[in-house]
């Protein structure tokens, strides 16, 4: 077995996996679903349905708005009540379709299963991924069919399946590996066929020994190689995972494909398995609902368009008031102020924090301890970058590779001065990207 390598920096936040022992429970049928048309990176999907139109579960509701976009399918049978908008995690409004369930949950005829996928043309398998509307379910929601079609000249020899789930509190991927191991293995092999990858690794942190043992047992006679990884956040970040398993360093501004690798989340390859062998499009996902105020933290199979309030109700509601609600986990998640937000394809978890879990503090001046620099897994210098950003020296921040920041939160976690370092990085990245887009527009005009 090849050696596992340790990436630079990182931290050890409290695990807080309250729901890791809870089996996945399917949510009951709801009366209403709010399906956003923009729940992926890229252009919004274009609606194909009209108000008052009847739809079936699995029916195509919206087609991709461009190459970098994704199809969207109905999570239920019912009637399109209206074409409106909904609140997004970022606080903006998304175009959305409101579907009123008819209570029958009738399914459209599934796409034909590609049972001979081992011999099937990789282009056919890739087309099915696109038809099913699959996006990265680990957080980024990048259209998977685009990720699995690297540009000419980019040769992929290694596929890495991400089963790390290093974000505190979340356990959806852990449960999926325990309950659907064969399907995940098959999905990984399908992706490897699309990419023509020779090496297939599955990275799992050593704090999930049950999943690691099970996946090793199930994959014993396949090309998939499960690997136990040291527990260190953010082990599940793409570039850190690539290094840990291959010792290949993704260059600044680059992607894993620049070093011959593609990374896919376990939930994503499971969705690919369902699309190829069951003809099922992506209209539901496993989401962890957790936190100390939650009555029964758990992992739930939620249909896209369910509200955060619906998800919380499945977990029994709150036993005490939540001081903060986070979409995702505490390190990289986004705090939200409303439960009237729909579950999307990349919603891996909802975390509720009590007031006792929140520290009240006031940001102070940098004391130049350099702890943030030591913790940064991208080997940036947040101490210097944050000062540049506070003084709005964004061009200087760009030269210091601020765009390489993965917003993992390690710097802010260790900062004794409680400086809002991640927010500084996000601001600079927004400014730099806007400047580049403006310059590109001037060149083409």
HELIX and SHEET records of a PDB file:
HELIX    1   1 UNK A  122  UNK A  131  1                                  10    
HELIX    2   2 UNK A  144  UNK A  147  1                                   4    
HELIX    3   3 UNK A  172  UNK A  179  1                                   8    
HELIX    4   4 UNK A  181  UNK A  195  1                                  15    
HELIX    5   5 UNK A  209  UNK A  218  1                                  10    
HELIX    6   6 UNK A  238  UNK A  246  1                                   9    
HELIX    7   7 UNK A  256  UNK A  259  5                                   4    
HELIX    8   8 UNK A  266  UNK A  278  1                                  13    
HELIX    9   9 UNK A  308  UNK A  314  1                                   7    
HELIX   10  10 UNK A  355  UNK A  357  5                                   3    
HELIX   11  11 UNK A  371  UNK A  375  1                                   5    
HELIX   12  12 UNK A  382  UNK A  390  1                                   9    
HELIX   13  13 UNK A  394  UNK A  399  1                                   6    
HELIX   14  14 UNK A  402  UNK A  404  5                                   3    
HELIX   15  15 UNK A  410  UNK A  414  1                                   5    
HELIX   16  16 UNK A  421  UNK A  444  1                                  24    
SHEET    1   A 6 UNK A  24  UNK A  26  0                                        
SHEET    2   A 6 UNK A 298  UNK A 303  1                                        
SHEET    3   A 6 UNK A 284  UNK A 290 -1                                        
SHEET    4   A 6 UNK A 349  UNK A 353  1                                        
SHEET    5   A 6 UNK A 324  UNK A 327 -1                                        
SHEET    6   A 6 UNK A 334  UNK A 336 -1                                        
SHEET    1   B 4 UNK A  32  UNK A  36  0                                        
SHEET    2   B 4 UNK A  93  UNK A 101 -1                                        
SHEET    3   B 4 UNK A  78  UNK A  87 -1                                        
SHEET    4   B 4 UNK A  54  UNK A  55 -1                                        
SHEET    1   C 3 UNK A  46  UNK A  47  0                                        
SHEET    2   C 3 UNK A  60  UNK A  63 -1                                        
SHEET    3   C 3 UNK A  72  UNK A  73 -1                                        
SHEET    1   D 4 UNK A 224  UNK A 229  0                                        
SHEET    2   D 4 UNK A 199  UNK A 205  1                                        
SHEET    3   D 4 UNK A 158  UNK A 162  1                                        
SHEET    4   D 4 UNK A 261  UNK A 265  1                                        
END                                                                             
